[in-house]
């Protein structure tokens, strides 16, 4: 094998070697004093021409083989370039989808979880944890019966065998809350199939809905109705089947009263998330964005996506925003928090249209005698665009009180930049969908840099939101962003924990 391989290595050089040797012999004979027979000389010339012909054939063959290999390499290079291009596109798309799904997961009003056939939980969203008052490590990879309370597990346990057989199961029960309100909980079990049609797990979706007194008998969670048909009819009534316009109107009125009562009873809890300077500065102000949760059962907290749509529907957001401002000013005036702390409070679009809201803030500030710049009101870019003239007047009056304004979800488009011709913001909070992609997407990085330069030219400070990793935080520091907010900075926590 070794000899054959060696022969193949030297084989291409044999014709050239023979040609060189014969040429040398002919030159030597031409200068030799000895006479050589003519047929010998003729034979040498024939051998030389043959060797040269074979060499030419080898050169042509080698050139052809080289061209083919070059074409193959070019094709492979193009294929590899396309694969890299598609991979980068896939990574970008995956990153964008992850950011969107994170937002959906954080704000999805229903409690969603996924379990395998052994009833072991492998996924749960934030609302699911908050509803049951559990930490992530208490749920992840644990059996349902290990972390669900008795009644909650009882209501789904009877349907697990059916869902694992491929049937979608729905169960409803009324849960009495400590504040004497009642909640109709719909528990849906949805099978999950693999590519072969086999059930490999199931989803659990809890959907709560507050009901008024008298709609259903206030059964304790886990109690069964003695008359299944009668119970079914009552559930249908709660869902609005057969109700006339007067009943629906009365139900809406009761819902509004329920929300007002929740505000008056202070059944909402304030959380906050730190907004810190990207570059360390001990003299810089520390800001906290205020987040709101609704307390419904002992320590369980309902995420904003579960109750804010109802509050907006009944046009009560201005009242809730006023309550939040009142509580923050109360915290500041009673010195329950650090004197270096300032708060960013989100204002809804309906609050911006409330002419009494400015006077409400002014009265609270005068009574508490705190520094107005301790309050920064966050306003969505979309809300400003929707009613530019009135919102610009609202912002001007807010700033005349001495409070700050942060323009949120600021995007790299002409409409966003044009807003700064009409309003003077103190902060620009750059859209999180760009921030979370600046390490993977050169275009988003360039947009972020442009917004930062534009803001600084107008002497406006910038905030990067959805900063999920230390690498993104370091990149923002390199760009020159002033402040950062996100899990890489600090996760949300109760306002009472501010030192």
Buried (B, 14 or more C-beta within 10 A) or exposed (E): EEEEEEEEEEEEEBBBEBBEBBBEBBEEBEEEEEEEEEEEBEEBEEBBEBBBEBBEEBEEEEEEEEEEEEEEEEEEEEEEEEEEEEEEEEEBEEBBEBBEEBEEBBBBBBBBBBBEBEBBBEBBBBBBBBBBEBEEEEBBEBEBEEBBEEBBBBBBEEBBEBBBEEEEBEBBBBBBBEEEBBBBBBBBBBBBEEEEEEBEBBBBBBBBBBBBEEBBEBBEBBBEBEEEEEBEEBBEBBEEEEBEEEEEEEBEEBBBEBBBEBBEEEBBBBBBBBBBBBEEEEEBBBBBBBBBBBBBBEEBBBBBBBBBEBBBEBEBBBBBBBBBBBBBBEBBBEEEBEEEBBBBBBBBBBBBBBEEBBEBBBEBBEEBEBEBEBBBBBBBBEBBEEBBEEBBBBBEBBBEBEBBBBBBBBBBEEEBBEBBEEBBBBBBBBBBBBBBBBBBBEEBBEBBBEBBEBBBEEEBBBBBBBBBEEEBBEBBBEBEBBBBBBEBBBEBBEBEEBE
